[in-house]
Amino acid sequence: MRQSFFFLSLFIQITLWGQNQYESSLEYPFGRPNPNAPEEILDFEPLIGLCDCISKTRNKDKTWAEPTKMTWEFKYIMNGMAVQDQTLKEDGKHSGSIRQFIADSSRWYVHYYSSATPTTVLSAWEGNKKDNKIILYRQQKAPNGMDGFYKINFHDISPNGFKWLGEWVNTNETFSFPTWEIECTKRKNTKALSDEEQIRNAAKSFSKSYLKQDYEAIAKSYTSDAKIFPNNAPIISGYEAIKKRWSGASGYTPIEHQIIPEEIFILGDTAHDYGIYKGKNKNDDGTEISYKGKYVVVWKKIDNQWKMYLDIWNRIKE
């Protein structure tokens, strides 16, 4: 009987740990991204933590009001499957939102709420991250009745903070009227992801860019003096040459790609890892081919961001 109770208790503990392992904790006060979440969960990673911000909005006469101090906190919720944020302003007008990426529509959906204007139906924005900017839209008419959108733009995103712009734009974005600006600085005591987690996330981002055939993003994942060592090919060096190499393939479309590090060793601002990569391509004739290979990567930390310096890979015959 005691043995049965022990195993039941152990099962419950393991189950609860699996349900909560990416939630906020003493070690990770802002939670962690769940590996089973869409890869886009990492779009908000640089914002995770607590920032001190200056907020500035328009007056009714279209002049800018005096700046207001505020804090802006981002954290992972729902066991690392979504992001929640909260602003606390010195004027007492607080707000927050829940951010979820829906893979079926390939978009972020953000539901906003505010202490100043409580409502039974939350307003929603939708959009994506591109070129290190997170841009979200919500349909909204101008005061004169013109169709358009309220556009939110997270930009100048870095480990040290970010800027935020809220503006009304017409439907083709040939006209814009900024109404709200926020500039945020990350608090230094905010716990960031470990170097190993950052490298694993960089590998996931590489796969994401490869599947999107975003060759500029792929090239930017390397250092400016990087060298790659493709299978049965000479050494290729530098941004433009690396971009050309990755964009030069034809006759197929990548439909699956995954990098699986087996060991990551970090020494200061350099690191190396090795492991397995695998994927699937769809040929122009409709046939599909799966593949698998092995790799070794040497990383360098440049401006607090891990980038590949040396990248060698080759296929495994099966």
N, C-alpha and C positions, 0 to 999 in steps of 0.2 A: 504493500500500500504506500509506504513511504517512498519507495523507488518510483512508483507511478506518479506520485505527487511531485517528486523532484523533476522528472522529465517533463511533466506538464508545465511546471514553473519555468523551466529552461526554455521550452518552446514559446511560451508567452513572452519572455524577455527578448528572445531572438526576434520574434515577430514585431514587437514594439520598437526594437532598435532599428529594424529594417524600415519601419514606417516613419521614423524620426531622425535617422542618422544625418540628414542634411539640413535639419532645422537649426535655429540659433542655439548656441551653446557657449560655455565659458571659453572654450578654445576658439570657436568661430561665432562671435557675437552677432554677425549679420548673416549667418547661415552659409550654405555652399550650394553651387549648382548641382543638380542631380544628373548623373551621367545618362540617365534614361530620358531626360528632357530633350526637346529639340535643340540642335546645336546653337540656334539663335538665342538661347537663354544666356549665352556669353556676351551678347550685344551690350548688356547693361553692366557687365563685370567691372569696367573702370569706374562706374558710378557707385558701386556697392560700398557702403560705409556712411560716415557722417561728414557733412560739409558745412562750413560757415559761409553764408551767402549775403549778397546785397541785392535787393529787389527794387525795381523801379517801374511804375505804371503810369499810364496817361491819365490826366485829369479830363473832366468833361469838356473843357475848353481846348483840348488837344495839347496842352502843355504837359511837361513831365512833372510828376509829383516828386516830393523829397524822397530819397532812397530810404528803404526800410531794411533793417537787419532781420535775418531769419536763419534757421538751420534746415537742412534738407538731408533726410536719412533714407537710404535705399537698403533693402535687405531681401534675401530669398525667403519665400514662404511656400507652403504646401509641400514640404519636404524637398525643396529645391526645384520645384516644377514651375514656379512663377516668381514675379518680383513685386514687392510692395514698397511704396515710398510715402513719406510724410513730411510736410513742411510745418514748422512752428514759427510764426512771425511775431515780432514785437508789437505789432498793432492789434494782435488778437485774432486775426483772420487766418485760421489754419486750414490746411487741406491735405489731401492724400489721393492715392490712386492704386489700383491693382492692374498689373501688366502681365498679359498672357500672350504667348505666341501660339497661334493655331496653325498647325502644319498644313491642314487641308487647303487653307486659303493663302498660306505662305505670308502671313502678316501678323504684326503685333496689334493687339486690341487693348486699349487703355481705358479703364472706367474711372472717372474722376468724381471726387466728393469734396465738399467744403463745409466748414463750420458756419460760414457767413450765409450760405444759401443751401440749407438742407433740402433734400428732395427725395421723393419715392422712386424716381427713375434717374439713374445715373447717366450723365452725358458720356459719350464714348468717342475716342479718337482711334485711328488706325493708320498703320504705315510700316516702314522698314528702316534698317540701317544701311547706309551706303556711303563710301568714301569717308569713314570715320564721323559720320553725322547720323543722328537718329531723327527722322522727320515723320511727323504724324499730322493727320488732317481730320477735320470734322466740318461737315457742310454748315455754312452759316451765311445768311444774307447780310449785306451791308445795310446801314441805316436808311439808305435811299432805295432799298429793295433789290439792288444788284445781286445776282447769284455769285457765290464764291465759297471760300473755305476759311476757317481759322486754322492756321498752320503753326505747329510747334516744332522748333528746331534745336536739338541738343548739338552743340558744335564745340570746336577747340577742346575735344575730350582728351584728357591725359591722366596719368596717375595722380597728378597734383590738383585736378579739379576739372571744371567744364563751364561753358557758357550756355545760356538758354534764351531763346527768342520766341515770343508769341506775336503773331502778326496776322492781319486779315489780308487775303490775296483773292484776286478775281480768278475765274475758272482756268484761264490759261497762264496765270501768274505773271502777267505783264505789268500788273500794278500791285503794290503791297503797302500796307500801313501798319508799322510796328506799334503795338500797344503795351508790351510788357517785356522787360529785359531783366535777366538774373545772371549774376556772375558768382561762381562758387569755388571755394578753396577747400580741398580735402584736409581734414584734421590728421596730423601726423601720427596720432596714436590709433588710427583706424587700422585694424588688422587686415592685411592683404593676403591674397592667395600665396601659398608657398611657391618657391621657384619651380619645384617639380610639377605642381598643379598648373602653373602658367605654361610650362613646356607642353604638358599634355593638352592643354586647351589650344595652344598654337598648332599642334598637330591636327586637332579636330577642325580648326579654322582652315588649315591647308586643304583638307579633304572637302570641306564645304565649298571653298573657292574653286577647286578642281571640278567638282560636279556642276558648278554654275558656269564653268569655262571662263572664269574671271581671271584672265592671265596677268592683268596688272596687279591684282591682289596677291597672286602667287609670287610674282617677282618681288613684291614689297615684303614678303615673308623672309627674304634673304637679306643679308648685310650687303652694303654697297660693293664690297670686295669679295663677295661670295664666289665659290666655285662648286660646280656640280659635276658628278661623274656618272653619266647615264650608261646603261648597259651597252656594250659594243660600240662605244662612241668616244671621241676625244674629250678632254677636259673643257668645260665651258665656263667662262668667267664674266662677271659683271651683270648689272641689271638688264640692259637691253638684250644681251645675248641669251640670258636665262629666260627672259620673257619670250623671245623668239623661239627658243627650244620648246617651251611648254605649249606655245600656240601653234606650232608647226604640224601637229598631228592632223591627219585627215582620214576619212573613210569610216569613222565611227563616232559615237557619242558616249561619254562615260555616264553610267547610270548607278554605279555603286563604287564607293571608295572608303577604305578604312585603314588607319595607321594604328598599329598595336605595339606600343613600346614595351620591351621586356625588361630593360634596365635603364635608369637615368642616373647619371653620376654628375654632381655639380661641384665645381671648385671655383669659388669666387664668382667672377663675371663670365666664366666659360663653363660649358657642360658638354657632355656627349651622351648619346643614347643609341641603342640598337633595338631592332625588333623585326616585326613582320608587317607587311602591307598586303592588302588584298582588295579586289574589286571586280567589277563586271562592266564590259563595254557592249553597246549595241551597234552592230555594223550597219552600214547604209542599206544592206540587203535584208535587214530585219533579223538576222541571226544574232545570238548573244554569246559572248565568250567570257568566261571567268578566268581570273589569273591570281597569282600569289607570288610574293617575292620577299627578299630580306633587305635590310638597309642599315646604314650607320650614319648618324648626323652629329656634327660638331656645332654647338650653339655659342653665340656671343650675346651678352646682355648690353644692348645699345639704348641709352636714354630710358632705362627701366623697362625695356621690352626685349624679350628673347627672340632672336632672329637666327636663321640658319646660316652658318659660315661655310661649312663643308657638307655636302650631301651626296652620298654614294648609294646606289641601289642596283639590284639585278634580280631577274626572275628566277623562280624555283620551278623546275620541270616536274610535272606530276603525271 
